[in-house]
Amino acid sequence: MRNLCWTLSLSGLLLLLSACKYDLDKVYRSEGADGSMADGDGSAESGMPANLPDKLISLFEAEAFVDETCETCANRSCASAERACRKDAKCSDFTACVAESVNPEKLSRCRSEHAEWCSEDIIARGLGGPFYNCVFRDNCARQCRTTSDWGCLGKYSWGSTAEKSVSARMRFYDALNGAPAAGISVKVCASSDMECASPSSTKKTDNDGAVTLDLPTPLRSFRGYFRLEGVNWYPTLVQFGYPIARESVIPVPIVTERNVQGSIAISGVSPDSSRGPLQIRMFGCGSVRMRDVRFIASIA
């Protein structure tokens, strides 16, 4: 049997796992100072602003990482992204939605509410939309300090559902060059089925690397993993570090056989043929990749 590459996507929320011993749902809820459990983004639902501010970055002014340096960079480096977003009412609404409270659950909720718009261009509209991506991920991450933001830790909770399943539109692509992963076989596996012997469904990605999957939610959210196989692609298991409890649109980078073998050759390490590589990605409050995060493993 070929070795598999495990890809895990984690968020800062996982640091709370040690405090939750028996109640699975408690893992995805944060406790307030009065002992009550916060729901969703930790605040009541709020409507969209009636009018947009002069600068879209002002929508995020309540966030600690948005200061004068951050605003200056946004205005200088993302003016074209702002103009394009203002011309698109759905983009403006989506940006206003994620600005209400920057944390992974709120972004997930907004993406569910705007799933049709997000599905039109899964990569470009990833995370918090084109303007959000331009500022907080691509051009001003250093100035806005989003790659080191832990401000949401313990202040939000993951949602749950009473439905038997939720829909997820996913787009798989080459992690190095962004090329679509067409023709990939995607199996939906339960976390307890380590061999994925009984997947709940199996589908193939289209020419754009996209596929729509029904995810079973027996524990009020999907907490399983995905098994991927395709010609020239390294066989991979993908598991998210968070539950999926509503309609989702998710871009997922994966690697080719050649990329894996090239990485092994460059490392100078002699791999154990009975094992596969493990790839871990850490994302912070705004679902932006974190810097200066170290993972320590011990050999059993």
DARAPE-V868225 format. One record per residue. N is the residue number from 0. PSI is psi in degrees with one decimal (none if undefined). Layout:
BEGIN
N:PSI, N:PSI
END
This chain:
BEGIN
0:136.8, 1:147.5, 2:153.3, 3:147.4, 4:121.2, 5:126.8, 6:119.5, 7:130.6, 8:118.6, 9:156.4, 10:166.8, 11:-21.0, 12:-29.6, 13:-15.5, 14:-13.5, 15:-4.8, 16:-35.3, 17:-19.6, 18:-2.5, 19:105.8, 20:-41.4, 21:-41.6, 22:107.1, 23:-40.4, 24:-26.1, 25:-23.9, 26:-31.9, 27:18.3, 28:145.5, 29:144.5, 30:128.9, 31:175.2, 32:-27.0, 33:5.8, 34:-6.7, 35:160.9, 36:123.2, 37:150.6, 38:135.1, 39:-121.2, 40:11.7, 41:6.7, 42:166.3, 43:156.0, 44:137.1, 45:151.4, 46:171.2, 47:147.7, 48:144.4, 49:-37.3, 50:146.0, 51:148.2, 52:171.1, 53:-35.2, 54:132.6, 55:-29.1, 56:-24.3, 57:-20.7, 58:-26.4, 59:14.3, 60:-18.7, 61:-16.1, 62:137.7, 63:-28.8, 64:-6.3, 65:95.5, 66:-168.7, 67:-38.7, 68:-42.4, 69:-46.1, 70:-41.2, 71:-43.7, 72:-43.1, 73:-44.2, 74:-32.3, 75:-44.0, 76:-16.0, 77:28.3, 78:-40.6, 79:-38.0, 80:-36.4, 81:-45.7, 82:-43.8, 83:-39.2, 84:-37.5, 85:-29.8, 86:-14.5, 87:106.8, 88:-36.0, 89:-36.0, 90:-42.8, 91:-44.3, 92:-42.3, 93:-43.3, 94:-41.7, 95:-34.8, 96:-50.5, 97:-23.1, 98:-15.6, 99:-34.4, 100:108.1, 101:100.8, 102:161.2, 103:-37.6, 104:-41.6, 105:-41.9, 106:-40.1, 107:-41.2, 108:-43.3, 109:-40.4, 110:-32.7, 111:-42.0, 112:-24.0, 113:33.6, 114:-40.3, 115:-44.5, 116:-43.3, 117:-34.4, 118:-20.3, 119:-29.4, 120:83.5, 121:-37.8, 122:-53.9, 123:-28.6, 124:23.9, 125:169.6, 126:-115.5, 127:18.4, 128:170.6, 129:-45.8, 130:-45.7, 131:-47.3, 132:-44.1, 133:-45.0, 134:-58.7, 135:-15.4, 136:-46.7, 137:-47.5, 138:-27.3, 139:22.1, 140:-39.2, 141:-45.7, 142:-32.0, 143:-4.8, 144:30.8, 145:-17.8, 146:2.3, 147:25.6, 148:115.4, 149:16.0, 150:-23.0, 151:-5.6, 152:121.5, 153:6.7, 154:9.1, 155:166.5, 156:146.9, 157:145.0, 158:171.4, 159:170.8, 160:152.5, 161:-4.2, 162:157.3, 163:-20.4, 164:161.7, 165:155.9, 166:139.4, 167:123.2, 168:118.2, 169:146.2, 170:118.3, 171:137.9, 172:161.1, 173:123.6, 174:-23.2, 175:-40.2, 176:-0.1, 177:3.2, 178:142.2, 179:142.9, 180:82.1, 181:147.6, 182:17.1, 183:132.9, 184:122.4, 185:118.7, 186:137.8, 187:117.9, 188:144.8, 189:147.9, 190:-25.0, 191:-11.7, 192:83.3, 193:-24.3, 194:-2.0, 195:44.9, 196:-25.5, 197:69.6, 198:145.1, 199:-24.4, 200:157.1, 201:125.4, 202:164.1, 203:145.7, 204:151.1, 205:-171.4, 206:-18.6, 207:4.5, 208:10.4, 209:152.1, 210:143.9, 211:125.9, 212:145.2, 213:119.8, 214:120.3, 215:143.5, 216:60.5, 217:-23.6, 218:31.7, 219:10.9, 220:162.1, 221:125.9, 222:23.5, 223:-150.0, 224:176.4, 225:137.0, 226:123.0, 227:135.6, 228:137.2, 229:156.5, 230:127.2, 231:-1.7, 232:139.4, 233:126.8, 234:128.5, 235:144.9, 236:125.6, 237:125.7, 238:128.7, 239:148.5, 240:22.0, 241:155.4, 242:152.0, 243:116.2, 244:7.5, 245:169.2, 246:132.7, 247:153.8, 248:113.8, 249:121.7, 250:137.3, 251:113.8, 252:137.9, 253:177.5, 254:154.3, 255:166.0, 256:-44.1, 257:-41.1, 258:-40.6, 259:-47.1, 260:-36.2, 261:-40.3, 262:-38.8, 263:-42.3, 264:-41.5, 265:-36.3, 266:-27.2, 267:9.4, 268:140.1, 269:105.8, 270:152.3, 271:117.3, 272:-14.7, 273:-0.6, 274:167.7, 275:162.6, 276:152.2, 277:126.3, 278:124.1, 279:132.4, 280:130.2, 281:124.8, 282:145.4, 283:-159.0, 284:-40.2, 285:17.3, 286:25.4, 287:140.7, 288:136.4, 289:149.9, 290:158.6, 291:32.4, 292:130.0, 293:138.9, 294:133.1, 295:126.4, 296:144.7, 297:146.5, 298:120.6, 299:none
END
